[in-house]
Amino acid sequence: MAGLKRFLVENIGESAELTGEEFEHAKNVLRLSVGDEVILLDNSGKEYTAVITTVEKKRMSLNI
């Protein structure tokens, strides 16, 4: 789990979305795609393991 990339998102439930700069970094720099695992942070101190389910033009959907 130490090698997984971490991203800050505002709302985490059973699913979450990456948008904006976090999305651009995940897609274009890290080249993450459907099926990849990441860790999501929501500023509460908790970490959530998530799997990318869809990648669109301006957002990425993840299941927790």
ZIJO-V30754 format. One record per residue. N is the residue number from 1. RES is the residue in one small letter. SS is DSSP state (alpha for helix, beta for strand, coil for the rest). OMEGA is omega in radians with two decimals (none if undefined). D_LAST is the distance of its C-alpha to the last C-alpha in Angstrom with 1 decimal. Layout:
N RES SS OMEGA D_LAST
N RES SS OMEGA D_LAST
This chain:
1 m coil -3.11 14.6
2 a coil -3.10 17.3
3 g coil -3.11 17.5
4 l coil 3.12 14.1
5 k coil -3.10 14.4
6 r beta 3.13 13.3
7 f beta 3.10 13.0
8 l beta 3.08 13.7
9 v coil -3.08 12.3
10 e coil -3.06 13.8
11 n coil 3.09 11.5
12 i coil 3.05 8.0
13 g coil 3.02 7.4
14 e coil 3.09 5.3
15 s beta 3.13 5.4
16 a beta 3.11 7.4
17 e beta 2.97 10.5
18 l beta 3.10 12.6
19 t beta 3.05 16.3
20 g alpha -3.08 19.6
21 e alpha 3.13 20.5
22 e alpha 3.11 17.0
23 f alpha -3.11 16.6
24 e alpha 3.14 20.1
25 h alpha -3.13 19.7
26 a alpha -3.05 16.7
27 k alpha -2.97 18.5
28 n alpha -3.12 22.1
29 v alpha -3.10 22.4
30 l coil -3.14 19.7
31 r coil 3.08 19.8
32 l coil -3.13 16.1
33 s coil -3.09 15.5
34 v coil 3.12 13.5
35 g coil 3.13 12.1
36 d coil 3.11 12.1
37 e beta 3.08 9.7
38 v beta 3.04 9.6
39 i beta 3.11 9.2
40 l beta 3.10 8.7
41 l beta -3.12 11.4
42 d coil 3.14 12.5
43 n coil 3.10 16.1
44 s coil -3.09 15.9
45 g coil 3.13 16.0
46 k coil 3.06 12.6
47 e beta -3.14 10.3
48 y beta 3.04 6.5
49 t beta -3.10 5.9
50 a beta 3.10 4.3
51 v beta 3.14 6.6
52 i beta -3.12 9.0
53 t beta 3.09 10.1
54 t beta 3.05 13.1
55 v beta 3.14 15.5
56 e coil -3.06 18.2
57 k coil -3.06 21.2
58 k coil 3.14 19.9
59 r beta -3.14 16.1
60 m beta 3.11 13.0
61 s beta -3.11 10.0
62 l beta 3.01 6.5
63 n beta -3.13 3.8
64 i coil none 0.0
